[in-house]
């Protein structure tokens, strides 16, 4: 019989934690977690205590011998862990508001994982994740790090490129949404759908689709070309616009929702500017949703994950993490969509870079399913974003402003070199407390 499991969740005071706990409860038979450590920082103490109390009520209701431990001491928590999940926001939601509002004040997309905002989230996050990895190498070197802190692709890239720790997997809810959307337009259960994924986190394409193992890409393309994506493949955090049938047929693959920022930049920017001028960018909406969630969580009678949690844009992140941990633990061999080292699976991207791809999940880690060479329709845009990601990771580690400016100029959402310099300096000033590498 396998040993019981110790899981550590860094960012344990997150509003997503009840979904994580629900996922572990559902999978307890296949993945017997005996200790779940919820870790946060002093600024998150109150939320940690609220979420932790709810987690304990959920476990008690389920009647399981799963111990929930709350701590502000990360190193104490990490000792002998089997799995470590990370769900942090450095600077909390006020930092996200700045990531969105400052670029919008200069007439460019303000979004937490794309463009200038996404870059600054990465610059704040990557050094913290690398510190966590250092702790893991000393305290739990055989543990898996499962990161769903955004931008998940860049975080995975940085760990792979700037440490010798290889037991890292990046996770995102976008592929789950894509599977569910394809299942909906094909009128089948999601369990019957499998995708061939090609690309990067938040910049990925489904280059083939299988139902019961048989390729149905042509049929999916034809149906998707005439469907309203806001009905089928949209996410909670923005309104997806319909691509033209000509474009989808010519592309001959299914874009992810975040491609709206690149193929409908003008339209998405107009919508964001409207929200900005009305005083409620997405981060401010999320702040209100989170406030309401924590009021619910405080209820001593609540002992289940509330439905309102699904209004957060990251619904299903935590469930995906539970699924991944269960599959790693049981050596299940099922297929999941994760961010891992490419290892030649996409032949015209660097072998040592992070990609988002379908993988067979084994006890030895995810094994990418090779897709070969990216076709011309998607190769250019993926190569551009991978260049951006690699330069952002380098800037995050070195604090080199020149590299950061070059990265911004490579990003299609940045209109000019002049604006790249301007928005970088404003965001740096706004976040300087969390960016010591640039100010020392």
N, C-alpha and C positions, 0 to 999 in steps of 0.2 A: 504494500500500500504506500502511495506517495505521501510525503510529509505535508502537513498543513502549511498554508501560505501566509506570508507577511507582505502586505501591500502598503506602500507609503504614497500618499497623495499630497503633493506640494501645491499650495493654493487651496487647501482644504476648506477654507471659508467661502469658496466660490458658490454662487447660486446654482451651479450645475451639479454640485456634490450629491444632492438627493437622487438625481438620475443615476449617478455612479453607484450609490448604495443600493438602489432598486435593482440595477443590473447584476450586482454581486449576489444579492439575495436570490434572484431568479436562477442564477447559475450555480448555486451553492453545491449541488450534488456533483457537478462535473469539475468544480473549482472551489474546494473547501477553504475559504479564507478564514483564518482564526484571528488575525489581527489586522485591522485597518487603521493606520495612523494618519490622522488629518493634521497637516502642518500649515502654519501661516506665520505672518510677521506681526509685530506689535500693532501696527496700524489696522490689521485685519482681525484683531483679537475678538471684538464683539461679534462680528459675523461668524467667526469660527465657532464661538460658543453657541450661537443660535443654530447654525447648521449642524453642529456636532450633537446637540440635544435632539434635533429631529432625526438624525441618523440613528441614534441610540433607540429612539422610540420605534423606528422602522424595523430595526433588527429584533427588538423585543417582541414586536407584533408577529414577526415571522417565526419566532421561537428558535432562533439559530444561535449556536455558540460562537458568534463572531464578536470579538471585542473591539469597540471603537475607542481609540486613544487620541486625545487632543493635545497638541504641543506647539510651542513656539521655537523649540530646539530642533532644528533640521538634522543636525548630526546625530543626536540621540535617536531620532526616528529612523534614520537610514541604516543603522547598524544591523547587518544580517538580513536586510530586506531581500525579497525575491523579485518584486516588481515595483517600479517607481513611476508614478504618473505625475505629469506637470501640467497645471492649468492656471497659469499666473497672468497677471497684468501689472507690469512694472509701472508704478505711478497711478494705479487704479483707474477708475472710469474718468476722472478729471483729465488724465493724460490722453485718453482717447478723444475727448472733446477737443483738445488742442490739435491732435493729429488730423481731425476733420475740419475744424474751423479755420485754422491758419492757412492751409492750401486754398480753401474756398475763398478766403479773403483776397487771394491773388488770382481768382478766376480759373482755378484748376481743381480736378477731382480731389475731394477730401474723403478718404476711405481708410479703414484701419489696417488693411492688409495689402493694398495696392497703391502705387505711386509714392508720393512723399510721405504720407501718413504711415503706410506700410513699412517704408524704409526706417522711419524713426521708431516704430514699434520693435523692429528687428534690432536696431542699434541699442535700445534699452534692454532688450530681452537676452540677446546672445551672451553677453558677459556673465549674466546671472546663471544661465543654463550651463555655461562652461565651468562655473564655480561648483554647481551641483554635481557635474560629472566628476570633477576632482574629488569631491567628498565620496561619491559612489566608488571610485577606483580604490579608495582606502577602506571604506566601510562595508561595501557590498559589491565587490567587483564582478560577481556572476549575475547580478540583477539585470533585468531588462529595463531600460528607460523608455517609457511610452509617453511621448510628448504630444499634447494637443493644444499647447500654447501657440497662438498665431504670432508671426507667419510660420506655420509648421514646416514648410519646405525649406526655408532659409535657416531655421533652427537646426533641422536635421543636417543640412549642408555644412553648417558651422561645426557641429560636433564631429562629423566625419572628416572634415578637412583640418581642424585645428586641435584634435585630440587623437590619442590612439585607442579610444574607447569605441568599440564597434557594435555594442549591444544596444543600439538606439533605433527606434521606430517612430516616425512621425505619423500622426493620425488626423484625419479631417472628416467632417460629416458630408462634404459635397458629393463624393462618390455614392454614398448611401442615398442621398436625394436624387441623384441621377438614375440609380437602379429603380427606385420607387417610381420616378416619373416615367421611365421607359415601360415599366410594368403596367402603369396606368394607361398609357396610350396603346399598349398592345393587349390590354384586358387580360392579364395573367397575374399570378401571384409573384411577388418580388423574389421569392426563393427560387423560382424557375429561371430567373434572368442572371446572366453573367456578362460582364463587359471585358473587352480588351481595352486597357487604358494606356494612353501615350501622352506623356508630358510632365508637368510640374504642378505642385500644389497651387490651387486657384488658377491654374493655366493648363488644364488637362482636357483631352478630347477622348471620347469613346470611339475608337477606330474600328471596333467590331462589336457586335452584340449577339449573344447566344441565348436561345430559349431551349431548355432541355438538351443543351449541348449542340444544337444546330444553329449555324449562323443565319441571322434574320436581318442583317444590316440594311439591305436594300429596302425591305418593308418598313423598318423603323425610320429610315431616312425619309421615305415618302410620307409616312404619317406625321413625323415631326415637322416636316416642311409646311404642314397645313394646320398645326396645332398652336394654340395660344400657350406660350411657355409659362406665362404667369399661372396657368391652370395646372400644367404638367410638371415642369422642371424648375419652378421658381423657388426662391428661398424667402424666409421671413424678413430678411434685412434689406431687401430692395426689390423694386418691380422690374422683372425681366421683360424685355421688349421682343416682339417676334422678328426673327430673321426672315429674309425673303426666301421663297422656295428655291430660286435660282442659286442663291449663295449656299444653302444647305446641301442642295444636290451637287454643286460643284465642289464643295468642301468634302463631301461624302464621309462625314463623321459627325458626331454629336458634340457640340461645344458645351463646356460647363457654364453655369449661370454667370460666373465672374467675367466671362468673355464679353458680357454686356459693356463693361467699362472700356474695353479696347475697340469693339466694333460699333458701339453706340456712344462714343465719348461725348459728343455734342449733346445728345438727348439726356444722358445720365447727369452730365454737368448742369444742364438747365434745371433738372429736377432737384438736384442737390442745392443749387443756388437759391431756388425757391424756398426750400426748407431752411437754409441758412438765414435768409432774410426774414423768415417768419420766426426765427429763434429756436428751432427744434431740429438740429441735425440728428442723425441716427443715434449717436452716442448719448444725446440728451433723452431720446425716447427710451433707450436701453436703461439709462439711469433711473427713469421713472418706473419701468417694468421691474427692475431689480429691487427698488424700494418697496414696491407692492409685494413682491415675492417674500422679502424678509419679514414683512408684517404677517404674512401667512405662516411662515416658518415658525414664528414666535408662539403660535397657538399650541398650548400644551396638549390639546386633543388631537392635533394633526399627527398622523403616523404613516402617511403615504406621500409619494411625490405628487404635488398638486399639478393639475392640468395646465395651469397658467405658465408653467416653466417652458412649455412648447412655444410660447410667444418669443422667447429669446432666439436669436438667429442661429445659435449653436446647438439646437435640439438634436439629439442622437449622438453627439460627440461621446458622451460618457458611456452610453450603451455600446458604442463601437469599441471603446477601450475595454470594457468588460468582456466583450466577445473575443477580442484579440488575446487578452490574458488567458481566457479559458482555452483557446485554441493552442497557444504556446504551451500551456501547462499539460494539456492532454495529447499533444502531438497529433492534432486532428487531421491535418492535411487538407483542410478546406481552403477556399479561395477568398481572400479579402484584399481591400484596396488601401495600400499604405505607402508612406514615403520611406524609401530605403536607398542604399547604395546601388547605383545602376548596374555595375558589373557586366556591362556589355548588352544588357537587355534591350536598350535603345541604342543601336549601333553608332548613330552619329551624334550622341551626347557623350561627354567624358565618362569613362568607366568609374571614376572615383567621385562623381557628383551624385547628389540626391535627386531621385525622380519619384513621381507618383505613378504607381503601376499595380496591376493585379499580381498577387503573390500567393503561392502555396504556403500555408502557415504550418511550420513544424516546430518541434521542441528546440531545434537548432536555429530557429529564426525564420523569417520570411524568405522564400525563394522566388525571385522575380520571374514572371513568365515572359519570355522574350517576344518582342514585337518587331524586331529588325529595324530597318531604317525609317525615319520619319518621312512621310510623303511631302512633296513640295508645298502643298496647300497649308500645312501647319508647321513645317520645319522652321521657317523664318521667324515667326512670332515666338516659338518656343526657344530658339537659340538666343533671341534678343533678351527674353526674360531670364534665361539662365545666366547670361552675361551680367545682367543687373544684379541677380541674386549673389553671384560669386563676388562681385565688387562690394556689395553691401556687407557681406560677411567679413571681407578683408578690412573694410572701414570700421566695423564694429569691434574687431580684435585689435587693430592698430591705432584707432583714433585719428586716422589720416584724412583730413578734410578734403584734400585734392581727389583722393579715391572716391570719397562720398559724392562729391560734385560730379565726377565722371559717371558714377553709377546713376545719379538722377538724370543726367543728360541722355543716358542710354534708354531710359524708361519712356515709352510712348505717351504716357499721361502727363509728361512735363513739357510745356509748350516751348521753352527757350532756355538757353544757357543763362541769360540774365535772371530769369525767374527761378532757375535752379539754385543759383547763389543766394538770391533774396529769401526764398522760402526755407532753404537750409539754415541760414543764419537765424531766422526768426524761430524756427522750431528748436534749434540748438539752444537759444537763449531761454525758450519756454521750458525746456526739459533738462537744463544744465545740471540740476541736482542728481539726475539719473545717468549722466553721460560724462563721468570723470575722465574717460579716456581721451576726450576731445578738449578738455579744459586744463589738463595738467601741464 
